[in-house]
């Protein structure tokens, strides 16, 4: 009896562990983070597996690297230089492969379109947004903002850019990236500094009020209506902000009290305040799997790592002087074919471990193989039919006791995630 219960437990846990990943981003493998070090003209490369700096890339003194973003395919990192230029780093070799001038602008903050084709650059002392073609590294457009800009973020679909402009005026400028024109100016943001946009479209803007506690807030903006939806009190002088891949949390680096505010984006309230582990936290980034937050602590020259499950410090890494941010590749969503193959692999693993009988698994595997074949042939409707047949088979196994209700539901949840992506 105890052995049977153990087998059931093992099978259920295996299913939960594997299928709990469906609909989420791909898990973090060996990911490298790139850290612009403002005062020493270098970029540090961090191996997240070992939490060590594995390379230091010179960007040419007296250049002041001020921000960095990954290309969506992970092959390049773009580094903005405060004096008005842009560098391209090859992530395979960790070398600078290209350099371009950003005319008439300080390149303080950059953002990249979801397809990787376009970079947007703004500088704190200028009043323009520069549009750059990443294939040719040429300027394809200049958008007058009418005020100095500090930071930029794009909506998840890349259709609009949100720029924090003129902190003393308290506005955020909205740009249509199709027409490269300003379409709105949002008032009521006390002292806009950094900005990040969640998957649901809510923009979070830090208000770096320095010693004025009344300004130590984060403003939430509904990008559907371009109106302020919430004002969230955080720590002193909030600087950087980043969103978890699932959009459930916003992380804010509070530079004057050396803490990290954790915001629940469903309620727009701070649910935890975490010591950053070093002085002057500035830029904050979340790993593609959402498991860790990396904080660039500006004057201390340290990058600290926070576990998002426990909100505790797990590592401290020495970078260069004045690290600004840690650039990570964007999370990669699993395609329907990825998810089907992962489901096949999971069932094969349960068979190999003796946790699922071959004769029970065979009809399930057959239907999933048919799904792959239909998707390869562009027959989405037929693939949806096979997924429905898979669910029917699972329900029959649950009714006959071959699978528990929990096991069956895990399988059905995984398939429903695939069906949702396919539009079944």
C-alpha positions as CSV (number, residue, x, y, z in Angstrom):
1,X,0.0,0.0,0.0
2,X,2.8,2.4,0.9
3,X,4.6,1.6,-2.3
4,X,1.5,2.3,-4.4
5,X,1.1,5.6,-2.7
6,X,4.7,6.5,-3.3
7,X,4.4,5.7,-7.0
8,X,1.3,7.9,-7.2
9,X,3.1,10.7,-5.3
10,X,6.2,10.4,-7.6
11,X,4.0,10.5,-10.7
12,X,2.0,13.5,-9.5
13,X,5.1,15.4,-8.5
14,X,6.8,14.7,-11.9
15,X,3.7,16.0,-13.7
16,X,3.5,19.1,-11.6
17,X,7.2,19.9,-11.9
18,X,7.1,19.5,-15.7
19,X,3.8,20.8,-16.7
20,X,3.8,23.8,-14.3
21,X,6.2,25.4,-16.8
22,X,3.6,25.4,-19.6
23,X,2.5,28.8,-20.8
24,X,5.5,30.4,-19.1
25,X,8.9,31.4,-20.4
26,X,11.6,28.9,-21.1
27,X,13.7,28.1,-18.1
28,X,17.0,29.9,-17.5
29,X,19.9,27.9,-18.9
30,X,23.4,29.5,-19.1
31,X,22.6,33.1,-19.4
32,X,25.1,36.0,-19.5
33,X,24.4,39.4,-18.1
34,X,26.2,42.5,-19.4
35,X,27.0,45.4,-17.0
36,X,28.0,48.8,-18.3
37,X,30.4,50.4,-15.8
38,X,30.0,54.1,-16.3
39,X,33.2,55.4,-14.7
40,X,35.7,52.9,-16.0
41,X,34.6,52.6,-19.7
42,X,34.1,48.8,-19.5
43,X,31.3,46.3,-19.7
44,X,31.5,43.4,-17.3
45,X,30.1,40.0,-18.4
46,X,28.5,37.9,-15.6
47,X,27.9,34.2,-15.9
48,X,24.7,33.6,-14.0
49,X,25.5,29.9,-13.4
50,X,28.6,30.7,-11.4
51,X,27.8,34.3,-10.4
52,X,31.2,35.4,-11.5
53,X,32.6,38.0,-14.0
54,X,34.0,36.0,-16.9
55,X,35.1,38.9,-19.1
56,X,35.7,42.6,-19.0
57,X,35.1,44.4,-22.3
58,X,36.8,47.8,-22.9
59,X,34.6,50.3,-24.7
60,X,37.3,52.9,-25.1
61,X,38.1,55.7,-22.6
62,X,36.8,58.2,-22.0
63,X,33.6,56.7,-23.1
64,X,30.9,56.5,-20.4
65,X,28.6,53.4,-21.0
66,X,25.2,54.3,-19.7
67,X,22.8,51.5,-20.7
68,X,22.7,48.1,-22.4
69,X,20.0,46.0,-24.1
70,X,20.1,42.5,-25.7
71,X,18.9,41.8,-29.2
72,X,15.8,39.5,-29.0
73,X,17.7,36.6,-30.6
74,X,20.4,36.9,-27.9
75,X,23.3,37.3,-30.4
76,X,24.1,41.0,-29.7
77,X,24.2,43.5,-26.9
78,X,23.8,47.2,-27.7
79,X,25.6,49.6,-25.3
80,X,24.8,53.3,-25.3
81,X,27.6,55.8,-24.6
82,X,26.7,59.0,-22.8
83,X,28.7,61.2,-25.2
84,X,26.5,60.1,-28.1
85,X,27.5,56.8,-29.6
86,X,26.4,53.2,-29.7
87,X,28.4,50.0,-29.5
88,X,27.5,46.4,-30.5
89,X,28.9,43.5,-28.6
90,X,28.9,40.0,-30.1
91,X,27.7,37.7,-27.3
92,X,29.5,34.6,-28.7
93,X,32.9,36.3,-28.5
94,X,32.3,39.1,-26.0
95,X,34.0,41.6,-28.3
96,X,32.9,45.0,-29.7
97,X,32.0,44.5,-33.4
98,X,30.5,47.8,-34.4
99,X,30.3,51.4,-33.4
100,X,28.1,54.2,-34.6
101,X,27.6,57.9,-33.7
102,X,24.2,59.0,-32.4
103,X,24.1,62.6,-33.9
104,X,23.0,65.4,-31.6
105,X,22.2,63.2,-28.7
106,X,23.5,61.9,-25.4
107,X,22.7,58.2,-25.6
108,X,21.7,57.7,-22.0
109,X,18.9,55.2,-22.4
110,X,18.0,52.8,-25.2
111,X,15.2,50.3,-26.0
112,X,14.8,47.7,-28.7
113,X,11.7,46.7,-30.7
114,X,10.4,43.2,-30.1
115,X,11.5,42.1,-33.6
116,X,15.0,43.5,-33.0
117,X,14.9,45.7,-36.1
118,X,14.9,49.1,-34.4
119,X,16.7,50.8,-31.5
120,X,15.4,53.9,-29.8
121,X,17.8,56.2,-28.0
122,X,17.3,59.2,-25.7
123,X,19.6,61.4,-23.8
124,X,19.1,63.4,-20.7
125,X,20.3,66.8,-22.0
126,X,18.6,66.6,-25.4
127,X,15.1,66.9,-26.6
128,X,15.0,64.3,-29.4
129,X,14.4,60.5,-29.6
130,X,16.7,58.9,-32.2
131,X,15.5,55.9,-34.3
132,X,18.2,53.5,-35.4
133,X,18.0,50.6,-37.9
134,X,19.9,47.7,-36.3
135,X,20.7,46.0,-39.6
136,X,22.6,49.0,-41.0
137,X,23.3,51.0,-37.8
138,X,22.0,54.1,-39.4
139,X,19.6,56.7,-38.1
140,X,16.3,56.5,-39.8
141,X,14.3,59.1,-37.8
142,X,14.5,61.8,-35.2
143,X,11.4,62.6,-33.0
144,X,11.4,66.0,-31.2
145,X,10.2,65.6,-27.7
146,X,10.3,69.2,-26.6
147,X,12.0,68.5,-23.3
148,X,15.0,66.5,-22.0
149,X,14.5,62.8,-21.7
150,X,15.8,60.3,-19.2
151,X,14.5,56.8,-20.0
152,X,12.4,54.9,-22.6
153,X,10.4,51.7,-22.7
154,X,8.3,50.0,-25.4
155,X,4.9,48.4,-25.0
156,X,5.0,44.6,-25.4
157,X,3.9,44.8,-29.0
158,X,6.3,47.5,-29.8
159,X,3.6,49.8,-31.1
160,X,4.3,52.6,-28.7
161,X,7.3,54.1,-26.9
162,X,6.9,55.8,-23.5
163,X,9.6,58.3,-22.6
164,X,10.1,60.0,-19.3
165,X,10.7,63.7,-20.2
166,X,11.7,66.8,-18.3
167,X,11.5,65.5,-14.7
168,X,10.7,69.0,-13.3
169,X,7.6,69.2,-15.6
170,X,6.4,65.8,-14.5
171,X,5.4,64.3,-17.8
172,X,5.7,61.1,-19.9
173,X,5.6,61.4,-23.7
174,X,3.9,58.7,-25.8
175,X,5.2,57.9,-29.3
176,X,3.6,55.9,-32.1
177,X,6.4,53.8,-33.4
178,X,4.7,53.2,-36.8
179,X,4.5,56.9,-37.6
180,X,7.4,58.1,-35.4
181,X,5.2,60.9,-34.0
182,X,4.2,62.1,-30.5
183,X,0.6,61.1,-29.8
184,X,0.1,62.0,-26.2
185,X,1.7,63.7,-23.2
186,X,0.8,62.3,-19.8
187,X,0.8,64.7,-16.9
188,X,0.7,64.0,-13.1
189,X,4.0,62.1,-12.8
190,X,5.8,64.0,-10.0
191,X,9.4,63.5,-11.0
192,X,9.8,60.8,-13.7
193,X,13.0,58.9,-13.8
194,X,13.1,55.2,-15.0
195,X,10.2,53.3,-16.7
196,X,9.3,49.7,-17.4
197,X,6.1,48.3,-18.9
198,X,4.4,45.1,-17.8
199,X,3.0,42.5,-20.2
200,X,-0.5,43.7,-19.4
201,X,0.4,47.2,-20.6
202,X,0.7,49.0,-17.3
203,X,3.8,51.3,-17.2
204,X,5.6,51.8,-14.0
205,X,7.6,55.1,-13.6
206,X,9.9,55.8,-10.6
207,X,9.7,59.3,-9.2
208,X,13.2,60.1,-7.9
209,X,12.4,62.8,-5.4
210,X,15.9,62.8,-3.8
211,X,15.4,64.0,-0.1
212,X,11.7,64.9,-0.6
213,X,9.8,61.9,0.8
214,X,6.6,63.1,-0.9
215,X,8.1,62.3,-4.2
216,X,9.4,58.8,-3.3
217,X,6.8,57.0,-5.3
218,X,6.1,54.9,-8.4
219,X,3.4,56.1,-10.8
220,X,1.4,53.4,-12.6
221,X,0.1,54.4,-16.0
222,X,-2.7,52.6,-17.9
223,X,-1.3,52.6,-21.5
224,X,-4.8,51.8,-22.9
225,X,-6.0,55.2,-21.8
226,X,-2.7,57.0,-21.1
227,X,-3.9,58.0,-17.6
228,X,-2.3,57.6,-14.2
229,X,-4.0,54.6,-12.5
230,X,-2.1,54.5,-9.2
231,X,0.6,56.2,-7.1
232,X,2.6,53.7,-5.0
233,X,4.8,54.8,-2.1
234,X,8.2,53.1,-2.1
235,X,11.7,53.8,-0.6
236,X,13.9,56.9,-0.8
237,X,14.9,58.1,-4.2
238,X,13.6,55.2,-6.4
239,X,15.9,54.8,-9.4
240,X,15.6,51.7,-11.6
241,X,12.4,49.5,-12.1
242,X,12.0,46.1,-13.7
243,X,9.0,43.8,-14.3
244,X,9.0,40.0,-13.7
245,X,8.5,38.0,-17.0
246,X,5.0,36.9,-15.8
247,X,4.1,40.5,-15.0
248,X,3.1,39.7,-11.5
249,X,5.8,41.8,-9.8
250,X,7.6,45.1,-10.2
251,X,11.0,45.6,-8.6
252,X,12.1,49.1,-7.6
253,X,15.7,50.0,-6.5
254,X,15.6,52.7,-3.8
255,X,19.0,54.4,-4.1
256,X,19.1,56.3,-0.8
257,X,18.0,53.6,1.6
258,X,19.6,50.7,-0.2
259,X,16.4,48.6,-0.5
260,X,14.4,47.0,-3.1
261,X,10.6,47.5,-3.1
262,X,8.6,44.5,-4.4
263,X,5.2,45.6,-5.9
264,X,2.3,43.3,-6.5
265,X,1.1,44.5,-9.9
266,X,-2.4,43.1,-9.4
267,X,-3.0,45.4,-6.4
268,X,-0.3,48.0,-7.0
269,X,0.9,47.7,-3.4
270,X,4.4,47.0,-2.0
271,X,4.4,43.5,-0.5
272,X,8.0,43.4,0.5
273,X,11.0,45.6,1.2
274,X,14.3,43.8,0.7
275,X,17.8,45.0,1.5
276,X,19.7,45.4,-1.7
277,X,22.9,44.1,-0.2
278,X,25.1,47.2,-1.1
279,X,24.9,50.9,-1.2
280,X,23.2,53.0,-3.9
281,X,21.1,50.5,-5.8
282,X,20.5,52.0,-9.3
283,X,19.6,49.6,-12.1
284,X,17.5,46.5,-11.5
285,X,16.9,43.5,-13.9
286,X,15.1,40.2,-13.7
287,X,16.5,37.0,-15.2
288,X,14.5,35.5,-18.1
289,X,13.2,32.7,-15.9
290,X,12.1,35.2,-13.2
291,X,14.0,33.4,-10.5
292,X,16.5,36.2,-9.6
293,X,16.7,40.0,-9.5
294,X,20.1,41.5,-10.3
295,X,20.8,45.0,-8.8
296,X,23.5,47.2,-10.0
297,X,24.7,49.2,-7.0
298,X,26.1,52.4,-8.5
299,X,28.7,53.8,-6.2
300,X,29.6,50.5,-4.5
301,X,30.7,48.8,-7.7
302,X,28.8,45.7,-6.8
303,X,26.1,43.7,-8.4
304,X,23.8,41.9,-5.9
305,X,21.5,39.0,-6.6
306,X,18.1,38.5,-4.9
307,X,16.1,35.3,-5.0
308,X,12.6,36.2,-6.0
309,X,11.0,33.2,-4.3
310,X,12.4,34.1,-0.9
311,X,13.3,37.8,-1.4
312,X,16.8,37.1,0.1
313,X,20.3,38.0,-1.0
314,X,22.1,35.0,-2.7
315,X,25.2,36.5,-4.2
316,X,27.4,39.6,-4.4
317,X,29.5,40.2,-7.5
318,X,32.3,42.8,-8.0
319,X,31.8,44.7,-11.2
320,X,33.5,47.9,-12.4
321,X,33.1,51.3,-10.8
322,X,29.6,52.7,-11.2
323,X,27.7,49.7,-12.7
324,X,24.5,51.0,-14.2
325,X,22.3,47.9,-15.0
326,X,22.6,44.2,-15.9
327,X,21.3,43.5,-19.4
328,X,19.6,40.1,-19.9
329,X,18.0,38.5,-22.9
330,X,14.2,38.8,-23.0
331,X,12.3,35.7,-21.9
332,X,11.5,33.3,-24.7
333,X,8.0,32.0,-24.8
334,X,7.5,28.3,-25.7
335,X,5.9,27.8,-29.1
336,X,3.1,25.3,-29.4
337,X,5.5,22.8,-31.0
338,X,7.9,23.3,-28.1
339,X,5.2,22.6,-25.6
340,X,3.9,19.5,-27.5
341,X,7.5,18.1,-27.7
342,X,8.0,18.9,-24.0
343,X,4.9,17.0,-23.2
344,X,6.1,14.0,-25.2
345,X,9.4,14.1,-23.5
346,X,7.8,14.3,-20.1
347,X,5.6,11.2,-20.8
348,X,8.6,9.3,-22.2
349,X,10.5,10.1,-18.9
350,X,7.6,8.8,-16.8
351,X,7.6,5.6,-18.9
352,X,11.4,5.2,-18.5
353,X,11.1,5.7,-14.8
354,X,8.5,3.0,-14.5
355,X,5.9,5.6,-13.3
356,X,3.6,5.2,-16.4
357,X,2.8,1.9,-18.2
358,X,3.7,1.8,-21.8
359,X,0.2,0.6,-22.9
360,X,-1.3,3.5,-21.0
361,X,1.1,6.1,-22.5
362,X,1.0,4.8,-26.1
363,X,-2.4,6.3,-27.2
364,X,-1.4,9.6,-25.6
365,X,1.9,9.7,-27.4
366,X,0.3,8.8,-30.7
367,X,-2.1,11.7,-30.5
368,X,0.7,14.1,-29.6
369,X,2.8,12.9,-32.5
370,X,-0.2,13.5,-34.7
371,X,-0.4,17.0,-33.4
372,X,3.2,17.7,-34.4
373,X,2.6,16.2,-37.8
374,X,-0.4,18.4,-38.4
375,X,1.4,21.5,-37.2
376,X,4.3,20.7,-39.5
377,X,1.8,20.5,-42.3
378,X,0.2,23.8,-41.4
379,X,-3.1,22.1,-40.4
380,X,-3.9,24.0,-37.2
381,X,-7.5,22.8,-37.1
382,X,-6.5,19.2,-37.4
383,X,-3.9,19.7,-34.7
384,X,-6.6,21.2,-32.4
385,X,-8.8,18.1,-33.1
386,X,-6.0,15.8,-32.0
387,X,-5.5,17.8,-28.8
388,X,-9.2,17.4,-28.1
389,X,-8.8,13.7,-28.6
390,X,-5.9,13.7,-26.2
391,X,-8.0,15.3,-23.5
392,X,-10.8,12.8,-24.1
393,X,-8.3,10.0,-23.7
394,X,-7.0,11.5,-20.5
395,X,-10.5,11.8,-19.1
396,X,-11.2,8.2,-19.9
397,X,-8.0,7.1,-18.1
398,X,-9.1,9.1,-15.0
399,X,-12.5,7.5,-15.1
400,X,-11.0,4.0,-15.2
401,X,-8.3,4.8,-12.5
402,X,-5.3,4.6,-14.8
403,X,-4.6,8.2,-13.9
404,X,-5.5,10.1,-10.8
405,X,-7.7,13.2,-11.1
406,X,-4.7,15.4,-10.2
407,X,-2.5,13.7,-12.9
408,X,-5.2,14.0,-15.5
409,X,-5.7,17.7,-14.7
410,X,-2.0,18.4,-15.0
411,X,-2.0,16.9,-18.5
412,X,-5.2,18.7,-19.5
413,X,-3.8,22.0,-18.2
414,X,-0.6,21.5,-20.3
415,X,-2.7,20.8,-23.4
416,X,-5.0,23.8,-22.7
417,X,-2.0,26.1,-22.7
418,X,-1.1,24.7,-26.2
419,X,-4.7,25.1,-27.4
420,X,-4.8,28.7,-26.2
421,X,-1.7,29.5,-28.2
422,X,-3.1,27.9,-31.3
423,X,-6.5,29.6,-30.9
424,X,-8.4,26.2,-30.8
